[in-house]
Amino acid sequence: MEENDFVSIWLEESGNPAIEELTQLNLEVAGKATKALADKVLSENDLAISLDINPDEIKRWLTGRHTFSVKILKEISATLVM
């Protein structure tokens, strides 16, 4: 694909609505997960231990810097619903 093609130029100027929507959804999920942790009086580290996941990975999820997979959403939900 050419570097200066119409689509590349448009995406650079306009952004990608699908990516922006996914980013917004990730931030919403992260906010809800953070609130659920606070409601249960659990820390990010507690969640990391429950899920057997590196605490840094949890931090990336909860700050919205990492995309949630369906699998991990189910695991987080099961952990927080207890």
C-alpha positions in Angstrom: 0.0 0.0 0.0 1.3 3.4 -0.9 2.2 5.6 2.0 0.3 8.6 0.5 -2.9 6.8 -0.5 -6.3 8.4 0.1 -7.2 6.0 3.0 -4.0 6.5 4.9 -4.3 10.3 4.5 -7.9 10.3 5.6 -7.2 8.1 8.7 -4.3 10.3 9.7 -6.5 13.4 9.4 -9.8 12.0 10.7 -8.8 9.2 13.0 -10.5 5.8 12.9 -14.0 5.8 14.5 -13.9 2.1 15.2 -10.6 2.5 17.1 -12.0 5.5 19.0 -15.1 3.5 19.9 -13.1 0.6 21.1 -10.9 2.9 23.2 -14.0 4.5 24.8 -15.4 1.1 25.6 -12.2 -0.1 27.1 -12.1 3.0 29.3 -15.7 2.4 30.4 -15.0 -1.2 31.3 -11.8 -0.2 33.1 -13.8 2.4 35.1 -16.5 -0.2 36.0 -13.8 -2.7 37.0 -12.0 -0.1 39.2 -15.3 0.8 40.9 -16.1 -2.9 41.5 -12.7 -3.4 43.1 -13.3 -0.4 45.4 -16.8 -1.6 46.3 -15.4 -5.1 47.2 -12.4 -3.4 49.0 -10.0 -5.3 46.7 -6.7 -4.0 45.3 -5.3 -4.3 41.8 -2.9 -6.8 43.3 -5.7 -8.9 44.8 -7.3 -9.1 41.3 -3.9 -10.0 39.8 -3.5 -12.8 42.3 -7.1 -14.1 41.7 -6.5 -14.2 38.0 -2.9 -15.4 38.2 -1.9 -12.4 36.0 1.1 -10.0 36.4 0.0 -6.9 38.3 1.4 -4.7 35.6 -1.0 -6.2 33.2 -3.9 -5.4 35.5 -2.7 -1.8 35.8 -2.6 -1.5 32.0 -6.2 -2.8 31.8 -7.5 -0.6 34.5 -5.9 2.5 33.0 -7.4 1.7 29.6 -4.0 1.2 28.0 -4.7 -2.4 27.1 -7.6 -4.1 25.3 -9.8 -6.5 27.3 -10.4 -9.9 25.7 -13.7 -11.6 26.1 -11.9 -14.4 28.1 -10.4 -11.9 30.6 -13.7 -10.0 30.9 -15.4 -13.2 31.9 -12.6 -14.0 34.4 -12.7 -10.5 35.9 -16.5 -10.6 36.1 -16.5 -14.0 37.8 -13.9 -12.7 40.3 -15.7 -9.5 41.1 -19.1 -11.1 41.3 -18.0 -13.8 43.8 
